């Protein structure tokens, strides 16, 4: 089997995933693709992408700041093309996009109350949104102690896909406090929004 190396050391999310996807979509034969990255978030994102496409992948740590993700990639066009976090999305689906702890601008205390009310109202919709995307300050809504945590957990229990940006969790140093849903990446966030029939923003 042919081996192909992708060097994305020093590249931040979503560049490693985007560059790797472009390579996978252009392969003319089955190939072992070795992606070199320098952080564990990139490793997790690449493994999720591969899992979503139903292809085998594994990671190995070379040393501090150097990891290799090996992907057993089929040639382009093989029927394995699904993406992590967006499988099953159709034009009729609804995606809620939340980028802040507060709703609106003005007073943050009021904004926090409005956001809590928005997420509660979201949990009462029929039908519920298919996916909730949380990024930037919105990442605080899915962690321990969030006033909206129970509403998000309720929606997740009913099949709603709750996705929080991993880069944002890392930036705010709250990744270990994530209490609902899954860690996502910018590639999956953009793809999910692109495939949504409706996008709901507070």
Secondary structure, DSSP 8 states (H G I E B T S, - for coil): -EEEEEE-TT--TTHHHHHHHHHHTT-SS-EEEEEEESSHHHHHHHHHHHHHTT--EEEEEEETTEEEEEEEE--TTSS----TTTTT--TT-EEEEE--SSSSSS-HHHHHHHHHHHHHHHHT-SS--SEEEE-GGGGGGGBTT-TTHHHHHHHHHTT-EEEEEHHHHHHTT-GGGB-SSEEE-HHHHHHHHHH-SEEEE-
